[in-house]
Amino acid sequence: MSHESKLEQLIGITDNFTKIVSTTEIKEKCPELYWGGNGLGDRLGKVNYSSISKIGEEIHVDTYSENDDKIPDEILNQFKDSIKGSKKGRSILGLFVYSIRKNTQQRSIRKDIRKNIRSLSCVVCGTHKTICDHKNDLYNDTRVLSLETQLFSDFQPLCNHCNLQKRQICKTEQQTGKVFSAKNIERYKCYHFDFPWEKKVFDKNDINCKNGTYWFDPVEFDKNIYYYSVGVIPIITEIKYKIKTNKLKLIA
């Protein structure tokens, strides 16, 4: 079945994107869209959507959208009531589709990379339920977009919440033309020095535009702070002290 036909089916069973459709309904009415036990994968890559799952007694909503989408409370609460008493597990119980994606650029990730990344905890908050995130969220590096040339190090585990934060920051960068600085994050304001490896100007065509920024790689960013603190700052401090005490003279 073509993508167009699947989209038409999806629009139909969701009443033109106005209701949460249960997994059971998808399985019965649109078996071509049903994912079995293998996860959604790229089946819904053409739409903005949220999946609803139940882990233990808790309901989890994971959003995969290029917009700031959220399921209306009334619709979500109605669905929660309808699934009360459902068996415990980690399977998807329903989907809510917001709209058809405008940006349908192919962003495939190799299966082995996706599997390994998703087995790790979120590099920001430590949550274990993660997605495989492109470090370069401008998606402008053809090497990373190719299954043949992408590397494990091009990706990182982020939970859905942190991924949405990163996405919103990228939107703000595009609007302001400035790269987001970690100095805007409360826990980094305690450092009395700037982060010279951060770039200032946003350039969507530069494949290295985000390199060195916090959201590109939070783990690497913290390492940079450590190395800068123990390796560079002491040298700068010593030079300033010697100049102040006339033990080191500047050459004009």
SULURKA-V682412 format. One record per pair of residues at least 6 apart in sequence whose C-alpha atoms are under 7 Angstrom apart, sorted by the first residue. I is the first residue (numbers start at 0). J is the second residue. If there is no record, write none. Layout:
i=I j=J
i=I j=J
This chain:
i=8 j=29
i=10 j=16
i=12 j=20
i=13 j=19
i=13 j=20
i=16 j=96
i=16 j=97
i=16 j=98
i=18 j=74
i=18 j=95
i=19 j=78
i=19 j=93
i=19 j=94
i=19 j=95
i=20 j=93
i=20 j=94
i=20 j=95
i=21 j=92
i=21 j=93
i=21 j=94
i=22 j=91
i=22 j=92
i=22 j=93
i=25 j=32
i=25 j=33
i=26 j=33
i=45 j=99
i=45 j=100
i=45 j=103
i=46 j=96
i=46 j=98
i=46 j=99
i=46 j=100
i=47 j=63
i=47 j=64
i=47 j=65
i=47 j=96
i=47 j=97
i=47 j=98
i=47 j=99
i=47 j=100
i=48 j=62
i=48 j=63
i=48 j=64
i=48 j=94
i=48 j=95
i=48 j=96
i=48 j=97
i=49 j=60
i=49 j=61
i=49 j=62
i=49 j=63
i=49 j=94
i=49 j=95
i=49 j=96
i=50 j=60
i=50 j=61
i=50 j=62
i=50 j=91
i=50 j=93
i=50 j=94
i=50 j=95
i=51 j=58
i=51 j=59
i=51 j=60
i=51 j=61
i=51 j=91
i=51 j=92
i=51 j=93
i=51 j=94
i=52 j=58
i=52 j=59
i=52 j=60
i=52 j=89
i=52 j=90
i=52 j=91
i=52 j=92
i=53 j=59
i=53 j=87
i=53 j=88
i=53 j=89
i=53 j=90
i=54 j=87
i=54 j=88
i=54 j=89
i=55 j=87
i=55 j=88
i=56 j=87
i=61 j=159
i=62 j=159
i=106 j=144
i=107 j=144
i=107 j=146
i=108 j=146
i=109 j=146
i=112 j=151
i=113 j=131
i=116 j=131
i=116 j=155
i=116 j=156
i=117 j=129
i=117 j=130
i=117 j=131
i=117 j=156
i=119 j=127
i=119 j=156
i=120 j=126
i=120 j=127
i=120 j=129
i=120 j=156
i=121 j=127
i=121 j=129
i=121 j=156
i=121 j=157
i=121 j=158
i=122 j=156
i=122 j=157
i=122 j=217
i=122 j=218
i=123 j=217
i=126 j=158
i=128 j=158
i=129 j=156
i=129 j=157
i=129 j=158
i=129 j=159
i=130 j=156
i=130 j=157
i=130 j=158
i=130 j=159
i=131 j=154
i=131 j=155
i=131 j=156
i=131 j=157
i=132 j=154
i=132 j=155
i=132 j=156
i=132 j=157
i=133 j=153
i=133 j=154
i=133 j=155
i=134 j=153
i=134 j=154
i=134 j=155
i=134 j=215
i=134 j=216
i=135 j=209
i=135 j=215
i=137 j=203
i=139 j=204
i=139 j=206
i=140 j=206
i=142 j=148
i=142 j=149
i=143 j=149
i=143 j=153
i=165 j=214
i=172 j=178
i=172 j=179
i=172 j=201
i=176 j=200
i=176 j=201
i=177 j=199
i=177 j=200
i=177 j=201
i=178 j=198
i=178 j=199
i=178 j=200
i=178 j=201
i=181 j=187
i=181 j=213
i=182 j=188
i=196 j=211
i=197 j=211
i=197 j=212
i=201 j=208
i=202 j=208
i=209 j=215
i=211 j=220
i=212 j=220
i=213 j=220
i=241 j=247
i=242 j=248
